[in-house]
Amino acid sequence: MDEKKRGARDKLAEYAHIAWSGWMLYLFKKSTRNEDGTITIPVWAVERWERQAGTAFHRLPETEKESDYHEADMILGLIETSDAEKAH
């Protein structure tokens, strides 16, 4: 793998980790930590996230598409940065 591709891969992998860790922190914040160390996700969250996970993107309400658009914009920004670096 060439150096530029490795750099782009590292940036995308770092972003993937940031997105995942942000989601996990959000999930834990919305959940209840039990005395035995387990986590209980509230029923409203389970119902919402199961519904969203089982719904194709184009069928989601516009308000629920916003976070996916945000993620896409972040990835596009990384790609554009990588493309600009390749041009120089």
C-alpha positions as CSV (number, residue, x, y, z in Angstrom):
1,M,0.0,0.0,0.0
2,D,1.5,3.4,-1.0
3,E,2.0,6.2,1.5
4,K,-0.9,8.4,0.3
5,K,-3.4,5.5,0.4
6,R,-2.1,4.5,3.9
7,G,-2.6,8.1,5.1
8,A,-6.2,8.2,3.7
9,R,-6.9,4.8,5.2
10,D,-5.6,5.9,8.6
11,K,-7.8,9.1,8.5
12,L,-10.9,7.1,7.6
13,A,-10.1,4.5,10.3
14,E,-9.6,7.2,12.9
15,Y,-13.0,8.7,11.8
16,A,-14.7,5.3,12.1
17,H,-13.3,5.0,15.6
18,I,-14.4,8.5,16.6
19,A,-17.9,7.8,15.2
20,W,-18.2,4.5,17.0
21,S,-16.9,5.8,20.3
22,G,-19.2,8.8,20.2
23,W,-22.1,6.4,19.6
24,M,-21.1,4.2,22.5
25,L,-20.8,7.1,24.8
26,Y,-24.2,8.4,23.8
27,L,-25.7,4.9,24.3
28,F,-24.2,4.6,27.8
29,K,-25.4,8.1,28.6
30,K,-29.0,7.2,27.7
31,S,-28.8,3.8,29.5
32,T,-28.8,2.7,33.1
33,R,-25.6,1.2,34.6
34,N,-26.6,-1.6,36.9
35,E,-24.9,-2.5,40.2
36,D,-23.4,-5.6,38.6
37,G,-21.8,-3.5,35.8
38,T,-24.2,-4.4,33.1
39,I,-26.1,-1.7,31.1
40,T,-29.9,-1.6,30.6
41,I,-31.0,0.3,27.5
42,P,-34.4,2.0,28.1
43,V,-37.3,0.6,26.1
44,W,-37.9,3.8,24.2
45,A,-34.3,3.6,22.9
46,V,-34.6,-0.1,21.9
47,E,-37.8,0.5,20.1
48,R,-36.5,3.6,18.2
49,W,-33.1,2.1,17.3
50,E,-34.6,-1.2,16.2
51,R,-37.0,0.6,14.0
52,Q,-34.3,2.8,12.5
53,A,-32.0,-0.2,12.0
54,G,-34.7,-2.0,10.2
55,T,-35.7,0.9,8.0
56,A,-34.0,1.7,4.6
57,F,-32.5,5.1,4.6
58,H,-34.8,6.5,2.0
59,R,-37.8,5.6,4.2
60,L,-36.6,7.4,7.3
61,P,-38.2,10.7,8.2
62,E,-36.1,13.7,7.2
63,T,-35.4,14.5,10.8
64,E,-33.9,11.0,11.3
65,K,-31.8,11.3,8.2
66,E,-29.9,14.3,9.5
67,S,-27.4,12.3,11.6
68,D,-26.6,10.1,8.6
69,Y,-26.1,13.2,6.5
70,H,-23.8,14.5,9.1
71,E,-21.7,11.3,9.0
72,A,-21.7,11.4,5.2
73,D,-20.5,15.0,5.3
74,M,-17.7,14.1,7.6
75,I,-16.5,11.2,5.3
76,L,-16.8,13.4,2.2
77,G,-14.6,16.0,4.0
78,L,-12.0,13.3,4.6
79,I,-12.1,12.2,1.0
80,E,-11.9,15.8,-0.3
81,T,-8.9,16.4,1.9
82,S,-7.3,13.2,0.6
83,D,-8.0,14.2,-3.0
84,A,-6.5,17.7,-2.5
85,E,-3.4,16.1,-0.9
86,K,-3.0,13.8,-3.9
87,A,-3.2,16.8,-6.3
88,H,-0.2,18.4,-4.7
